[in-house]
């Protein structure tokens, strides 16, 4: 990292960002061309859980290459100034890497959905319609590395 004074090294802060943010930008490779898709997610025990249709471009790419990159931002605010080049940004963000596992088992899908729902504010009494569970998969991104950066 070029600006070490902006690096987030505190594991507690990284965990806080992972567990409180709502949107993750998932980066995949499409024959050497980057493909980025924003997704809702849930975080639990060093993994991101993402719900998905069982087919489509994202799934096709994961089947070819399950390595992924992700970006999550916790704070993003433009700090304006009368002088255009004096503007700044207040932010906290993470970039990480890992491998994605496609979960098709019904019980594991429900567990993944519970993790996602908890992240988004519904922690108890989640009831899922079986026909909806059958029509989806859960992507589990096992985090291998993550770095954070923030404005001071």
N, C-alpha and C positions, 0 to 999 in steps of 0.2 A: 504494500500500500504506500503510495507516494506521500500522503500527508498523515503521518503516524499519529499526530495529535487528534485526528478525527476518528481513528480506529476504535471500534467497540471491542474491548477484550474481556469485559466482565461477562462471564457465562450466565449470570442471573439476568442481566439486561437482555442478552440474546434470547434467553428462554421467555422473558416477558414479551418481547416483540413477536416471537413465534406463536405464543399462546393468546395474544390479544388482537392481532391483526385479522382482517377478514378476507383480503384478496391476495392471491399469489399469482405471479406471472411465471408460467411454466415454459421453459425453453427446451425444445427438442431439435434434433437434426433431421433434415429431409434431404438425404443424399448430398450432404455438405452445405446445404442452405439452411440458415436458422429459421425456426418456426416458433413463434411465441403465442401463447394463449392465456388470457386471464381466467382464473378459476377461483371458486370458493373453496375453502379447505378447513381442516381441523388439524391441530397438532397434538401429538401424544407420544411420549417416550422416543424422541429423536426421529420421528417420522411424520410426514404430512399425509393426510387422507383426503382424497378428492373423489367426488362421485362423477360418473361419466356414462354416456351411452356405450353399449358394448361394441359398437363399430363406428368408423369414421376416421378421419385423417390422423387425429391424435393417437388412437389405438393402433392404427397401421404403423405409425412411426415408432411407437413403443415396442411393438412386436419385432421390428427390424433392429432397433437399438434402444435398450432400456435405460441408457445413461441420460440424465437430465440435469438442467440447471434451473434454478428458481430465484426469483427476486420478490422480496416483501418489503413494503414500506410501512412504517408506523406513524410517522409524522411527515407531512409535506405541506409547507406553507411558504408562499412567496413573500419576501420582505421588500416592499417597494420603496423607492427613493425618487426624488425629483430628477436626479441625474441617472440616465438610463444604465450606464455601466457600473453604477453603485448599488444595483439591486442585488439581493442575496436570496438564499433559500434556507429555511430551517427544516431539518430533516433527521430521521433515523431510518436506516434501511439495512437489509441483509441480502447477501448473495450467497447461494449455497449450491452444492452438487450432490448427486446421489443416483441411486438406481431405483427404477419403478417396477413394482410387482403388481400384476393385474389380479385382483381378488374376485373370484366367481362363486365361492362358497357362500350360501345364504346367511349362515350365522355370522361369518366374518364380515359380510357386507353390512349386516345390521350393526355390528360393533363399530365399523368404520363410520356409518351414518350417525351413530350416537356421538362419536368424537366430533364430527362436523357440526352436529346440532348443538353440542355443548359450547363449541367455539363461538357459535352465533347466538347463544343466549337461552337455548331450551335444553335444560340439563336433565329433566326427569320425564317419565311416562311417555316416552316416544313409541308410538305405534305406527308401523309401516304396513302399507297394503302389499300383500304378496305379489300382485300383478305388477306393481311398481318395482319391487325388489328384483323380480325376474328380468325386468327390462333394463337393468343397469349393472355396472361393475363399479368396484371401488379400486382406485389407484392408490397404492401405498408407496410413497417416495421415501425410501430409507436414506436419511441424511448421512453423507460421508464427511462433508466439510461445510463450514459456514463461516463467513466473515461479515462484520458489521461496520458501518460508518455513520457518523452523525456530525451535524454542525455544532459548533460550540457557541 
